[in-house]
Amino acid sequence: MLGEQIGESRGKRTGRRALATEGGFKVEVSFEDSGKMLGLDVNDFGTYVAAPRPDGTLYGEGQGVLMTRDGDMASWKGQGVGRFVGGGAVSYRGALYYSTASAKLARLNTVAAVFEFEVDASGNTQTKMWEWK
């Protein structure tokens, strides 16, 4: 069951790199964003690798680091399924798993966070996350 929304952020794609082009493609994408997580102001950065599947959808795996303005940190790993939505925009849905030693962010250690991640044609990103109960 989908629980409460635990985070939301906006940012920018900061880089793209082609990792493979034979028999399809594999692309590495990096981004940075800022917003709220568990009510705290945060900055986040991450990198994911995406490749097409036979039906034209995308499968991606990524990792990154979330930091509060006070210096508390959490790392994350995740997977998602995406699709092209026109003009170079991409839309992903998936799950993230966090790890932290921070008391302020400790709740993330017990959460599977489902996400919506949107990248528009100009590289602007928007992410929303909910606790999966």
N, C-alpha and C positions, 0 to 999 in steps of 0.2 A: 504494500500500500504506500502511496506517495504521502509523505509527511509535510512538515512545514518548509517553506522556502528558507534556506540557510545562507544563501549568498547571491550576489549579483554584481557584475562588473562590466566595464567598457574599456576598450583599448585599441591596439593597432597591431596588425601583422608586421613584424620587423624584418623578416627574411624568408626566402624560399630557395630551396636547392634541389635540383634534380639528382636523385641517387641512382636511378636506373631508367632506361628507356627501351630495352629489349623485351619483347613479349608483354608489353604494357608499360606502365610507368610507376615509379615510386618517388614521392616527393617529401622532403623534410620541410616543415614550416615552423617558424618561431614567432612568438607573440609576447606582448607585455600589456597588462591592463591594471586597472585600479577600481576599487569599489568597496563593498561591505561583505564580511564573512562573520557569521554569528554576531552581527551587530557592531563589529570592529572595523575600522578603516584599514584596508589592506592594499598591498601591491602584489602582483603575481606575475611570474614569467614562466614560459614553458615552451617545449618543442614536441611536435608530434610528427610521425611518419605515416603517410597515407598512400594507399594503392587501390586501384579499381578492382572490383569483383566482376565475375562474368555477367551479372545483370546490369552493370553500369553504376551501381552504388559504390561507395568508398568504404574501406575499413581502415581505421587509424588507431595507433597506440602512441601514448605520450607520457611525458613526465615533466615535473616542474617544482617550483618553490613559491610558497605563499609567505609574505612577511607583513606583520602589523607595523604600524607607525612607531610602536615602542620597541621594535626589534625582535618580537616573538616570531618564530618560524615554524612552518610545516612543509614537508615534502608531499608530493602527490604522484600517483600513477593512474592511468586510466586507459579505457578503450571506448571506441565509438563507431557508429555507422553513419555515413554522410551521403549527401547527394548534391549535385550541382543544381543551382536554382536560377541560372541565367546570368550572363554578363561577367562570369568569373566568380560569382558569389557561391558560397558553400554553406550548407546547413548540416550540423551533426547532432546526434543524440547518443548518449552513452552514460558511463559510470566512472566515478573517481573514487580512489581510496587514499586516505591521508595517513601520515605518520608524523607525530610531534612529541616533544618533551615539554612543550609549553603548557603551563597550567591554564592559561587563558584560552588556548585552542584544543585542550585535551578532549573535548567532546568529539572532535573530528576523528580521533582514533577508533571510535565505536560506530562510525557512520559510513554507510555506502551512499555516496551522493550521486544522484542522477542529474544529468545536465542537458541543457540546450546550449549549443555554441553556434553562433552565426558569424560569418565573415562576409561583408558586402564586397562589391566589385572594386572598391577603393581600398580594401584592406582593413576597414574598421571592424572591430570585433565586439560582440555582446554575448555575455554568458549569464545564465540563470541556473541555480543549483537548488535541489530539494533533497531532504533526507528521505531515504528509502527505508521504510519500516517493515 
